[in-house]
Amino acid sequence: MKVQEGEDTASLLAKANATILFTAARPEIVMERGEGMYLWDTEGKRYLDFVGGWAVTCLGHSPAVIKEALERQAAILVNSSPSFYNKPMIEFAELLTELSGFDRVFFASSGAEANESAIKLARKHGAKNLGGACEIITTVNGFHGRTLAMMSATGKKHWESLFAPKLPGFKHVPFNDFDSCLAAIDRNTCAIMLELIQGEGGVHPADEEYLYRLRKTCDDYGILLIFDEIQTGLGRTGKLFAYEHYGIQADVMTLGKGIGGGFPLSAMLTKERYNIFDAGDQGGTYTGQQLAMAVGYAVVNEIVNLELPRRAERQGKYILEGLRELAEKYNIQHIRGRGLLIAFDLPEPVGAKFAAECLKEGLLVNSPNATTIRLMPPLIVSEEEIDAMFLLLCTVFDRMLVSSDSY
Ligand SMILES: *Cc1c(COP(=O)(O)O)cnc(C)c1O
């Protein structure tokens, strides 16, 4: 049955509870509308969004460029099939390769798919050039997605025993620990894959020296270095790509989240010498789909034109300063991050409760683990909106202080 115009929230929630497969404990609200930094639910309550659809809505909610790109392209051609080249695909591929320093791109719809493509490419390279090497080294506490292969790649403790049997061929080594990584490399290794800032892991940046040594080691052994920039890419950290902070290039880079500004889109980029797939090795019904390509082009173009990486850098500093000013009063610990990917730790493992209290106040923040609060707002966030966020945050801190003896 179609949802009725003006249908009340209780009725909508009853339908949701009866039909949506349970995969997450969702709050008893229904989101309806978004504009800029704000979301509104069906009760008309407004939320200041510092999660941004999980580091996705980089241009804010319902940006005009996405609406225009969709309308323009939908009127011309929605989907010509993955068997043909199309104009938006060519335009977007050219833009991305120019901006990224990579030569070749494969398009998909989600981050996990882009990473799967990277793993396939690494194994192809292993099969062709490294005598059948097929193992990929990833990092403990890393995150690469939720397909079965990416759950195997992800170094999350809780996932180790889930959905057995895992896909073999992944070794997890501690992040920022070069010696462990080196010790894990053998004749069967074809790639090392990592995030430049572990996002889901709680916002932990890679050390420069560590990356430099990984790059050198990959060169020495002829194995691929894969940067998963699905969360860090497209301006989030204050550069268009996080690798620019380090001046170290990977052989393969994956993008997702912000690249579509909310539209399902991802990409795997690589160098000309790894343009090695044979026909049929990789593909997908929606690779290069026109609507996605038109949106991706519009979004990335807007990120560049509005100089959003610079803005992210500036606004990120403003948030970090604000947090440092509050640190003593509220016992905030480990304030960290780069650009608009920021986290801090609470002195007690009450992250979920803290995020729930923020939601009540009309502020969306994320708690990736029991003690950590993560902020990843749209890159368009203004100082006024940051000030508004701090007001709400302090309200929650004050309330939690009163309700907890030790806090
Ligand atoms: C979100 C994320 C993914 C998975 O992306 P999906 O679109 O959910 O498949 C992979 N890697 C990193 C670093 C991410 O943050």
Ligand as a Chemical Component Dictionary entry (heavy atoms), coordinates in Angstrom:
data_LIG
# 
_chem_comp.id                   LIG 
_chem_comp.type                 NON-POLYMER 
_chem_comp.pdbx_formal_charge   0 
_chem_comp.three_letter_code    LIG 
# 
loop_
_chem_comp_atom.comp_id 
_chem_comp_atom.atom_id 
_chem_comp_atom.alt_atom_id 
_chem_comp_atom.type_symbol 
_chem_comp_atom.charge 
_chem_comp_atom.model_Cartn_x 
_chem_comp_atom.model_Cartn_y 
_chem_comp_atom.model_Cartn_z 
_chem_comp_atom.pdbx_ordinal 
LIG C1 C1 C 0 31.966 2.960  4.001 1  
LIG C2 C2 C 0 33.244 2.341  3.661 2  
LIG C3 C3 C 0 33.323 1.219  2.820 3  
LIG C4 C4 C 0 32.090 0.506  2.296 4  
LIG O1 O1 O 0 31.315 1.290  1.459 5  
LIG P1 P1 P 0 29.829 0.795  1.078 6  
LIG O2 O2 O 0 29.339 1.823  0.118 7  
LIG O3 O3 O 0 29.051 0.753  2.364 8  
LIG O4 O4 O 0 29.944 -0.555 0.475 9  
LIG C5 C5 C 0 34.567 0.737  2.497 10 
LIG N1 N1 N 0 35.694 1.309  2.969 11 
LIG C6 C6 C 0 35.657 2.386  3.766 12 
LIG C7 C7 C 0 36.927 2.991  4.232 13 
LIG C8 C8 C 0 34.434 2.934  4.163 14 
LIG O5 O5 O 0 34.404 3.985  5.001 15 
# 
loop_
_chem_comp_bond.comp_id 
_chem_comp_bond.atom_id_1 
_chem_comp_bond.atom_id_2 
_chem_comp_bond.value_order 
_chem_comp_bond.pdbx_ordinal 
LIG C1 C2 SING 1  
LIG C2 C3 SING 2  
LIG C2 C8 DOUB 3  
LIG C3 C4 SING 4  
LIG C3 C5 DOUB 5  
LIG C4 O1 SING 6  
LIG O1 P1 SING 7  
LIG P1 O2 DOUB 8  
LIG P1 O3 SING 9  
LIG P1 O4 SING 10 
LIG C5 N1 SING 11 
LIG N1 C6 DOUB 12 
LIG C6 C7 SING 13 
LIG C6 C8 SING 14 
LIG C8 O5 SING 15 
# 
